[in-house]
Amino acid sequence: METNILLENGTNELEVLEFMIDGNVYGINVAKIREIIPYQKVTPVPNSHPSIEGIFMPRDTMISVIDLPKHLNLKESLCIKNDMMIITNFNNLNIGFHVHSIYGIHRVSWADIIKPDKTINTKDSSIATGIIKIDGRIIIILDFEKIVADINPDTGLKVSDIDKTFDERKRNESTILIAEDSALLSSLITDSLHKSGYVNVIPTDNGQEAWDLLCKLRDEGTVYDKVKCIITDIEMPLMDGHRLTYLVKTDKVLRAIPVVIFSSLVNAEMRKKGEALGADAQLSKPEIANLVHIIDNLL
């Protein structure tokens, strides 16, 4: 099953693949998916994490497979030969996820995706990034980045790289606006900027909140005094980073503000989309050590 569905740039839409595990309904952003294939036998890896089912090599590319039912503490399939694999690419990693069945693909707006409240969405433990209701079914969009990082923390942000690099930098008063829906990632980015000397940081929870603030400052005539650079994720409820970039770069007043897209989805195809929207720089999450250098150059 190919997933090369094309979306226009900056429309604030995404494709969600709906899949099932043990009768429960989950979702993943199609932008993360390379392909969907029937379940294939994998080779177990000794001493690997319990959630790692093994590896296999389609077309000479090694792919690690995560047993998603086991990782989510759900029941295994009664007939594994009918199961499916979702092959993904994000943060420059190729990962397969073993699931029970595929339901279909839905085109939705980020504005329709609800962010889980704090009762189930704690900063350190939740693996749900959004919830959407389609045809009476509640689809939980899983945080696949966190699932992989929980299995191997080295795949996540390496803030330690910044700790070693920027100890002696001077204080910089330039204010940086962050649009990031993950409380954990927003905190890590903010801490990294503070350690590198950027002491004035404004975090917002999504593109819509960032855009509302930019419009308010623009209308007050203070936006260039208050915001020198924007860092935005791509995947966010209400408004995604591509839509935010489009709005900023098509606004006669705001378009001079540098926009840095900082997302696990930055790959060759997504980079072209970001360039078309006018993004000044784009980095994947593992490149956090380069983020400050990029901001230095833009400012």
C-alpha positions as CSV (number, residue, x, y, z in Angstrom):
1,M,0.0,0.0,0.0
2,E,1.6,3.2,-1.1
3,T,1.0,6.4,0.8
4,N,2.2,9.1,-1.7
5,I,-0.9,11.3,-1.2
6,L,0.0,14.8,-2.1
7,L,-1.3,17.8,-0.1
8,E,-1.1,21.4,-1.1
9,N,1.4,23.4,0.9
10,G,0.2,25.5,3.9
11,T,-3.4,24.3,3.8
12,N,-3.3,23.1,7.5
13,E,-4.4,19.6,6.5
14,L,-2.9,16.2,7.0
15,E,-3.6,12.6,6.1
16,V,-4.2,10.3,9.1
17,L,-3.8,6.5,8.7
18,E,-6.3,4.7,10.9
19,F,-5.1,1.3,12.2
20,M,-6.2,-1.2,14.9
21,I,-4.6,-3.1,17.7
22,D,-6.6,-5.5,19.9
23,G,-9.8,-3.7,18.8
24,N,-8.5,-0.3,19.7
25,V,-8.3,2.5,17.1
26,Y,-5.1,4.6,16.6
27,G,-3.7,7.0,14.0
28,I,-0.4,8.1,12.5
29,N,0.4,11.1,10.3
30,V,0.8,9.7,6.7
31,A,3.8,12.1,6.3
32,K,5.7,9.8,8.6
33,I,5.0,6.7,6.5
34,R,7.1,5.2,3.7
35,E,4.9,2.3,2.9
36,I,2.5,-0.2,4.4
37,I,3.1,-3.9,3.8
38,P,1.8,-7.3,5.0
39,Y,3.5,-8.7,8.1
40,Q,6.9,-10.3,7.4
41,K,8.9,-12.6,9.5
42,V,11.7,-10.8,11.3
43,T,15.0,-11.9,12.8
44,P,15.2,-11.4,16.6
45,V,18.1,-9.4,17.9
46,P,19.7,-10.7,21.1
47,N,19.6,-8.5,24.2
48,S,17.5,-5.9,22.4
49,H,14.7,-3.9,24.1
50,P,11.6,-6.1,24.8
51,S,9.5,-4.0,22.4
52,I,11.9,-4.7,19.6
53,E,10.5,-7.6,17.7
54,G,13.6,-7.9,15.4
55,I,14.9,-6.7,12.1
56,F,14.3,-7.4,8.4
57,M,15.8,-6.1,5.1
58,P,13.4,-5.3,2.3
59,R,15.3,-3.9,-0.7
60,D,18.6,-4.1,1.2
61,T,17.5,-1.5,3.8
62,M,17.7,-2.7,7.4
63,I,14.5,-1.9,9.3
64,S,14.0,-2.4,13.0
65,V,10.5,-3.6,13.9
66,I,8.7,-2.5,17.0
67,D,6.0,-4.8,18.4
68,L,3.4,-2.1,19.0
69,P,0.8,-4.3,20.7
70,K,3.5,-5.4,23.2
71,H,4.8,-1.8,23.7
72,L,1.2,-0.6,24.4
73,N,0.5,-3.6,26.8
74,L,-2.3,-4.9,24.5
75,K,-3.1,-8.5,23.4
76,E,-1.1,-10.1,20.5
77,S,-2.9,-11.1,17.3
78,L,-4.5,-14.5,17.1
79,C,-3.4,-14.8,13.5
80,I,-0.1,-13.0,12.9
81,K,0.0,-13.8,9.2
82,N,-2.9,-11.4,8.7
83,D,-1.1,-8.5,10.5
84,M,0.4,-5.5,8.9
85,M,3.6,-3.4,9.1
86,I,3.7,0.4,8.9
87,I,7.2,1.4,7.6
88,T,8.0,4.9,8.8
89,N,10.8,7.5,8.3
90,F,11.3,10.3,10.8
91,N,14.3,11.8,12.6
92,N,16.3,10.2,9.8
93,L,15.3,6.7,11.1
94,N,13.6,3.8,9.2
95,I,11.3,2.0,11.7
96,G,8.6,-0.6,11.2
97,F,5.6,-0.9,13.5
98,H,3.8,-4.2,13.8
99,V,0.0,-3.6,13.9
100,H,-3.0,-5.8,13.6
101,S,-5.0,-4.2,10.8
102,I,-5.3,-1.1,8.6
103,Y,-8.7,0.7,8.4
104,G,-8.1,3.5,6.0
105,I,-6.7,7.0,5.4
106,H,-8.6,10.2,6.3
107,R,-7.9,13.8,5.2
108,V,-8.5,16.1,8.1
109,S,-7.7,19.6,9.3
110,W,-5.3,20.2,12.2
111,A,-8.0,22.4,13.5
112,D,-10.2,19.3,14.1
113,I,-7.5,17.5,16.2
114,I,-8.0,17.8,19.9
115,K,-4.9,17.9,22.2
116,P,-5.4,15.5,25.1
117,D,-5.9,17.2,28.4
118,K,-3.5,17.0,31.3
119,T,-5.3,14.0,32.9
120,I,-3.9,11.7,30.2
121,N,-1.2,13.9,28.6
122,T,1.6,14.4,31.2
123,K,4.9,15.8,30.0
124,D,6.9,12.7,30.5
125,S,4.6,9.7,30.1
126,S,1.9,10.3,27.5
127,I,2.2,8.8,24.0
128,A,-0.9,10.4,22.6
129,T,-0.4,13.7,20.7
130,G,-4.0,14.2,19.5
131,I,-7.5,12.8,19.3
132,I,-10.0,13.0,16.4
133,K,-13.5,11.7,16.0
134,I,-14.4,10.3,12.6
135,D,-17.7,8.5,11.8
136,G,-18.3,8.0,15.5
137,R,-14.9,6.4,16.1
138,I,-12.4,8.1,18.5
139,I,-8.9,7.9,16.9
140,I,-5.9,8.4,19.2
141,I,-2.9,9.7,17.3
142,L,0.2,8.2,18.8
143,D,3.5,9.9,19.5
144,F,5.7,7.6,17.5
145,E,8.8,9.8,18.2
146,K,8.3,9.2,22.0
147,I,7.7,5.5,21.5
148,V,11.1,5.2,19.7
149,A,12.9,7.5,22.2
150,D,11.5,5.5,25.1
151,I,13.0,2.4,23.6
152,N,16.3,4.1,22.7
153,P,16.9,7.6,24.3
154,D,19.8,8.2,21.9
155,T,17.3,8.7,19.0
156,G,15.8,11.8,20.8
157,L,17.1,15.3,21.3
158,K,20.7,15.4,22.5
159,V,20.8,18.5,24.7
160,S,24.1,17.3,26.1
161,D,25.7,18.4,22.8
162,I,24.7,22.0,23.6
163,D,25.9,21.8,27.2
164,K,29.4,21.2,25.9
165,T,29.4,23.9,23.2
166,F,27.9,27.1,24.6
167,D,29.2,27.5,28.1
168,E,31.0,30.8,27.4
169,R,28.6,32.5,25.1
170,K,27.5,36.1,25.8
171,R,23.9,36.9,26.7
172,N,21.7,37.7,23.7
173,E,18.5,39.8,24.1
174,S,16.9,38.7,20.8
175,T,13.5,37.2,21.5
176,I,12.7,33.9,19.9
177,L,9.1,32.7,19.5
178,I,8.6,28.9,19.7
179,A,5.6,27.0,18.4
180,E,5.7,23.4,19.8
181,D,2.8,21.3,21.1
182,S,5.0,18.9,23.1
183,A,5.6,20.3,26.6
184,L,8.7,18.2,26.9
185,L,10.3,19.3,23.6
186,S,9.3,22.9,24.2
187,S,11.1,22.8,27.6
188,L,14.2,21.2,26.0
189,I,14.4,23.7,23.2
190,T,13.9,26.6,25.7
191,D,16.6,25.3,28.0
192,S,18.9,24.8,25.1
193,L,18.4,28.4,23.9
194,H,18.9,29.7,27.4
195,K,22.2,27.8,27.8
196,S,23.4,29.2,24.5
197,G,22.7,32.8,25.6
198,Y,19.2,33.5,24.1
199,V,17.5,34.5,27.3
200,N,14.2,35.8,25.9
201,V,12.1,32.9,24.7
202,I,8.3,32.9,24.2
203,P,6.8,29.4,24.0
204,T,3.4,28.7,22.5
205,D,1.5,25.4,22.3
206,N,0.7,25.4,18.5
207,G,0.8,27.4,15.3
208,Q,-2.5,29.1,16.0
209,E,-1.4,30.4,19.4
210,A,1.9,31.7,17.8
211,W,0.0,33.3,14.9
212,D,-2.5,35.0,17.2
213,L,0.4,36.5,19.2
214,L,2.2,37.6,16.0
215,C,-1.0,39.3,14.7
216,K,-1.5,41.1,18.0
217,L,2.1,42.4,18.1
218,R,1.9,43.4,14.4
219,D,-1.3,45.4,14.9
220,E,0.3,47.1,18.0
221,G,3.4,48.0,15.8
222,T,5.8,46.2,18.2
223,V,6.4,42.9,16.4
224,Y,9.9,43.6,15.4
225,D,10.8,44.7,18.9
226,K,9.3,41.6,20.4
227,V,10.1,38.8,18.0
228,K,13.4,38.3,16.1
229,C,13.0,34.7,15.0
230,I,10.4,31.9,14.9
231,I,11.0,28.2,15.6
232,T,8.1,25.9,14.6
233,D,7.4,22.3,14.7
234,I,5.3,20.9,11.8
235,E,2.8,18.6,13.5
236,M,0.6,20.6,15.9
237,P,-3.1,20.7,16.7
238,L,-5.2,23.7,15.5
239,M,-2.5,25.0,13.1
240,D,0.6,23.2,11.8
241,G,4.0,24.6,11.2
242,H,3.7,24.7,7.4
243,R,0.5,26.8,7.7
244,L,2.2,29.1,10.2
245,T,5.2,29.5,7.9
246,Y,2.8,30.3,4.9
247,L,0.9,32.9,6.9
248,V,4.1,34.6,8.1
249,K,5.8,34.6,4.7
250,T,2.8,36.0,2.9
251,D,2.2,38.8,5.4
252,K,3.7,42.1,4.2
253,V,4.8,43.0,7.7
254,L,5.8,39.7,9.2
255,R,7.6,38.1,6.3
256,A,11.0,39.6,7.2
257,I,11.1,37.5,10.4
258,P,13.2,34.4,10.0
259,V,11.3,31.1,10.3
260,V,13.1,27.9,11.3
261,I,11.2,24.6,10.9
262,F,12.4,22.2,13.5
263,S,10.7,18.9,13.1
264,S,11.1,15.1,13.0
265,L,9.4,15.2,9.6
266,V,12.2,17.2,7.9
267,N,13.3,14.9,5.0
268,A,14.0,15.5,1.3
269,E,10.3,15.8,0.4
270,M,9.3,17.9,3.4
271,R,12.4,20.1,2.8
272,K,11.1,21.0,-0.6
273,K,7.7,21.9,0.9
274,G,9.3,24.1,3.5
275,E,11.4,25.9,0.9
276,A,8.3,26.5,-1.2
277,L,6.6,28.1,1.8
278,G,9.6,30.4,2.4
279,A,11.2,28.8,5.5
280,D,14.6,30.3,6.2
281,A,16.0,27.1,7.6
282,Q,14.9,23.5,8.3
283,L,16.3,20.9,10.7
284,S,15.3,17.5,12.0
285,K,15.0,17.0,15.8
286,P,18.4,15.1,16.1
287,E,20.1,18.3,14.7
288,I,19.4,20.3,17.8
289,A,23.1,21.0,18.3
290,N,23.0,23.0,15.0
291,L,19.8,24.9,15.9
292,V,21.7,27.7,17.7
293,H,24.2,28.0,14.9
294,I,21.4,28.5,12.4
295,I,19.7,31.1,14.6
296,D,23.1,32.9,15.0
297,N,23.4,33.1,11.2
298,L,19.9,34.3,10.7
299,L,20.1,37.1,13.3
